[in-house]
Amino acid sequence: MVRHVVRGEEAARGRGRGADRPGRVQRLVDALATATLNPARYLGRRDAGVITRGAMADLVLLDADPLRDIKNTTKINTVFVRGEPINPARRHRMLTEIEARAQQPKSPATAPAAVRGCPC
């Protein structure tokens, strides 16, 4: 199997850890590009990996800076799924449904082989 890894400029330049704050921000930007824009470009997709009108977007907008405090990731302002805004009531329903499904016991047919007792 062939795997393609698309890295940000920061990784390509081999910069080490412990850089100043602008360096950390740049690494975050590079990491985001590695997970979004670079794969979209590799796949030839112009409607993905960017924030622009008409693009396919899964996006979370926060009310506070997560670089200052990781807990700020819970201060969600708006969520977009496939380019459509999800209002808070719908987002709450979606999360409730996901949590309920996660709590349901898994049937043996869907459990991994090790869980079913397979010695392989």
N, C-alpha and C positions, 0 to 999 in steps of 0.2 A: 504494500500500500504506500502510495506517495503522499506525503504531507507537505503542505506549503505553509510556511511561517512568514508572516509579513510583520516586520518590526518597525518601531518608530526610530526616528533619527537619533534619539538619545542612546538607545541600545546599540545602534550601528556605530556610533562614535566611541562606545565603551566607557562612558563616564561613570565614575564610581559613586558610592553612596556618600551621604553627609554634605551634599552641596548646600548652598544657601537657599533661602526660600524661593527666589525666582527659579532656581534650578529644580527644586521639588515640583513647582507648578509646571515647569516645562516637561518634566517626566510624566506628570499626570496627563498633560495634553497629549504627549506622545502615546501614553497607554490608551487613552480614549481613541486616538487615531488608529492605533493598532487593532482595536476591537470594533471599529466602525468604518471609518473612511477607507483605510487601506484595503480591507477585504472587499468592500464595494467596488473600489477601483479595479482590483484584481479580477473580479467577476464581470467587469464591464457594466456595472449598474450605476446609473446616474440618479436614480430615485432613492438611493439608500446611502447611509453613511454621512449625510449632511443635514443641516437644519435649514430648510428653505421651503417656500410654498410649493406644494405639489410633491414633496418628497415623502417616502414611506418612513414614518418615524414612530419609534417607541422611545418616549422621553419622559423624564421626571424633572420638574422644576421645583427647586427648594426655596424656602424663605430665608435660609441662613447658610453661611459658608461651611461646607463639610470639611474644608481644610483647617479651619479654626478648631472645630470640635466634631468628631465623628458622629456624635448624637444628633447633629444637625441634619443628618440624612433622614431623620424621622419627621422633620418639619416640611412636609410635602405641601406645595401650593397647587400644582396642576400635574396631571398625568395624561400623556398622549399614548394611545395604542393604535398602531397602524395609521398614524396621522390624525386620528380622531381624539378630541379631548374627552376624558372620562370624568364625569362630575363626581363630587364626593360621595353622594348616595350610591351611585352605581359602583364606585370603587369599593365602598364598604361591603356591598352585596357580593361582589366578586371575591374579595378577600375572605368573607365568611364562608362562601361555597368552597373555596380552595382549602381552608382550614378544616371544614367538615369532611371533605374527601380524604385529606391527609390522615384523619383520625380513624377512618374506616379500616377494618382488618383486611389484609390482603388475602386473596384466595391462594391456595397452594399452587395452582397452575401459573400464577403470575409471579410467585416468589422466586428468587434466584435459586439455582440448583443446590448451593450449599445450605440454604435455609430449609429446603425440602428434604435434606438428609442424603443427598447424592454424594458418594465418596469421591467423585471425580473432581 
